[in-house]
Amino acid sequence: METIDAVTALAALAQDNRLDVFRLLVQAGPDGLPAGSVAHELGLAPNTLTFHFDRLRQAGLVTVRRDGRSMIYAARFEVMTDLLGFLTDNCCGGKPELCAPTVCKPATKTKPKTRETAP
Protein backbone atom coordinates (compact mmCIF):
# COMPACT_ATOMS: atom_id res chain seq x y z
CA MET A 1 0.00 0.00 0.00
CA GLU A 2 1.24 3.45 -0.89
CA THR A 3 1.42 6.16 1.75
CA ILE A 4 -1.20 8.31 -0.01
CA ASP A 5 -3.64 5.37 -0.03
CA ALA A 6 -3.07 4.78 3.69
CA VAL A 7 -3.63 8.48 4.43
CA THR A 8 -6.85 8.46 2.39
CA ALA A 9 -8.15 5.35 4.16
CA LEU A 10 -7.24 6.66 7.60
CA ALA A 11 -8.84 10.03 6.84
CA ALA A 12 -12.06 8.28 5.79
CA LEU A 13 -12.10 6.29 9.03
CA ALA A 14 -11.28 9.34 11.18
CA GLN A 15 -14.95 10.22 11.65
CA ASP A 16 -17.16 8.43 14.16
CA ASN A 17 -20.11 7.66 11.85
CA ARG A 18 -17.87 6.32 9.08
CA LEU A 19 -15.89 4.24 11.55
CA ASP A 20 -19.14 2.77 12.90
CA VAL A 21 -20.34 2.05 9.34
CA PHE A 22 -17.08 0.35 8.41
CA ARG A 23 -17.01 -1.73 11.61
CA LEU A 24 -20.61 -2.83 11.01
CA LEU A 25 -19.74 -3.87 7.45
CA VAL A 26 -16.70 -5.78 8.70
CA GLN A 27 -18.95 -7.62 11.15
CA ALA A 28 -21.40 -8.41 8.34
CA GLY A 29 -18.67 -10.21 6.41
CA PRO A 30 -18.12 -10.41 2.66
CA ASP A 31 -21.84 -10.47 1.81
CA GLY A 32 -22.27 -6.96 3.21
CA LEU A 33 -25.50 -5.24 4.18
CA PRO A 34 -28.21 -3.24 2.43
CA ALA A 35 -27.88 0.51 2.97
CA GLY A 36 -31.26 0.58 4.70
CA SER A 37 -30.13 -2.00 7.25
CA VAL A 38 -27.00 0.02 8.01
CA ALA A 39 -29.09 3.19 8.41
CA HIS A 40 -31.51 1.42 10.74
CA GLU A 41 -28.79 -0.31 12.78
CA LEU A 42 -26.81 2.88 13.36
CA GLY A 43 -29.71 5.33 13.47
CA LEU A 44 -28.39 7.43 10.60
CA ALA A 45 -30.47 9.39 8.09
CA PRO A 46 -30.24 7.96 4.55
CA ASN A 47 -28.82 11.16 3.02
CA THR A 48 -26.14 11.35 5.73
CA LEU A 49 -25.32 7.69 5.23
CA THR A 50 -24.92 8.18 1.46
CA PHE A 51 -22.28 10.83 2.12
CA HIS A 52 -20.38 8.49 4.47
CA PHE A 53 -20.63 5.55 2.06
CA ASP A 54 -19.21 7.75 -0.71
CA ARG A 55 -16.20 8.71 1.41
CA LEU A 56 -15.54 5.07 2.31
CA ARG A 57 -15.87 4.02 -1.35
CA GLN A 58 -13.51 6.78 -2.51
CA ALA A 59 -10.98 5.53 0.03
CA GLY A 60 -11.33 2.01 -1.38
CA LEU A 61 -12.61 0.58 1.91
CA VAL A 62 -16.04 -0.56 0.73
CA THR A 63 -17.74 -1.81 -2.40
CA VAL A 64 -21.34 -1.42 -3.49
CA ARG A 65 -23.53 -3.59 -5.68
CA ARG A 66 -27.17 -3.38 -6.67
CA ASP A 67 -29.52 -6.18 -5.69
CA GLY A 68 -32.94 -5.34 -7.09
CA ARG A 69 -33.82 -1.98 -5.54
CA SER A 70 -31.28 -2.32 -2.73
CA MET A 71 -27.71 -1.09 -2.65
CA ILE A 72 -25.54 -3.63 -0.82
CA TYR A 73 -22.35 -2.32 0.77
CA ALA A 74 -19.48 -4.56 1.86
CA ALA A 75 -16.10 -3.98 3.47
CA ARG A 76 -13.07 -4.65 1.28
CA PHE A 77 -11.15 -6.98 3.57
CA GLU A 78 -8.09 -7.05 1.32
CA VAL A 79 -7.75 -3.26 1.59
CA MET A 80 -8.19 -3.39 5.36
CA THR A 81 -5.53 -6.10 5.56
CA ASP A 82 -3.20 -4.02 3.38
CA LEU A 83 -3.75 -0.99 5.63
CA LEU A 84 -2.99 -3.02 8.74
CA GLY A 85 0.13 -4.36 7.05
CA PHE A 86 1.20 -0.85 6.09
CA LEU A 87 0.76 0.32 9.67
CA THR A 88 2.73 -2.58 11.12
CA ASP A 89 5.41 -3.03 8.42
CA ASN A 90 8.22 -1.87 10.66
CA CYS A 91 6.92 -3.08 13.99
CA CYS A 92 9.02 -4.99 16.48
CA GLY A 93 12.30 -3.51 15.29
CA GLY A 94 12.00 -4.93 11.81
CA LYS A 95 11.22 -8.45 13.06
CA PRO A 96 7.62 -8.93 11.88
CA GLU A 97 7.53 -12.52 13.17
CA LEU A 98 7.41 -11.02 16.69
CA CYS A 99 4.31 -8.97 15.89
CA ALA A 100 0.71 -10.10 15.88
CA PRO A 101 -0.61 -11.26 12.50
CA THR A 102 -2.03 -8.52 10.29
CA VAL A 103 -4.48 -10.74 8.44
CA CYS A 104 -8.13 -9.90 9.06
CA LYS A 105 -9.95 -12.82 10.59
CA PRO A 106 -13.56 -11.89 11.42
CA ALA A 107 -14.33 -13.11 14.92
CA THR A 108 -17.16 -12.39 17.29
CA LYS A 109 -19.67 -9.69 16.55
CA THR A 110 -19.41 -6.60 18.71
CA LYS A 111 -22.22 -4.24 17.98
CA PRO A 112 -21.22 -0.62 17.28
CA LYS A 113 -22.90 1.99 19.39
CA THR A 114 -26.19 3.13 17.94
CA ARG A 115 -26.91 6.81 17.61
CA GLU A 116 -29.52 8.27 19.92
CA THR A 117 -32.08 10.28 18.04
CA ALA A 118 -32.91 13.72 19.34
CA PRO A 119 -36.46 14.16 20.67
N, C-alpha and C positions, 0 to 999 in steps of 0.2 A: 504494500500500500504506500502510495506517495504521501508526503507530508500534507499537501494541499487537500487531499481526499480525507485524511484523518481530521484536519481542522474543520472541514465542511461537515463531516459526520458528528464531531463533538459539538459544533455550534448548533446543529439541528437538535441534538439531545439536551442542550443546555437550557431547556425551558420545561417547566414542570408538567404541563399538559402533554407535550410531545414525548417526554420521557415516559409518562404513564401510558400513552398510546403504544409506544414501542414495546414496553414491558408486557403489556396485555397481548400484543401480537406475538411476542416471543413465547408467551405461555400457551397461546393457541396452537402453536406448532406450524408446520409447513402449509397446512390447509388454509390458514388465516381465518379472518372473520369478516362478515358483512359490515359495511360502514355503520349501518343502523344499530347493530349490536354493540359496536364500540362506543357509539354515542350514548346509548342507553346505559351500558356498563359504567362509563365514566361520568355520566351526567353532563355531557358537553352538547352544545347546540350544533346542529348539522353544518351551518355555515362556518362556525369556528373550527370544527373538526376538519372540514375540507381544507382550510388554510394549513392546519398542522400536517395533514396527510401530504399536501403538496411539498412542504419543507422536507419531510422525511423522504419522499420520493426523489426530490432533487439531490439529496445527500446520498442517494443510493441505498438507503436502509430498508425500504419497503418496496414491494411490487403491488400492482393492482390489476385485477382482471374482472371482466364483466361476466356475471352469471345471471342470465335473464335480465331482470330490472335492477339487480343488486350489484354493487361494486364490492369485490372481495379484496381486502388488503392483507398482505402477509409480510412478515419480517424476512429479510434476506440474511439467512444465517451465515452464509459464506462471507458476506461483507462484515458482519459483526465479528466473526472469527478473525478476519484479516485485521480489523481495528484492534482487537485484543492482542493479536500478535504484534502489531506495530507498537502498541503501548508497552509491551513487555519484551521487546527484542533484546534489549541490553540489560535485562534484569539479572540479578545475582552475579554481578561482576563478570558478565559475559559467559556465564556457565548456565545456559538455559535448562539443562537437565536438573538443576537444583530448584527451579521455579515450578509453580503449579502449571498444569496443562492449560493451554489457551484455546482448546477446542470447545465449542459450545455443545454441551450435552444437556438438553432440557430435562429438568428434574421435577420437583414438586411444584404445584401451582401455588404461588402466593399472590393474592388478589391485590392489585393496586388500590390505593385509596380512592374512593369515589368522591366526586365534588358535591358539596352541599349546595342546594339551590337556594337562592335568596327568597325570602317570603314576598 
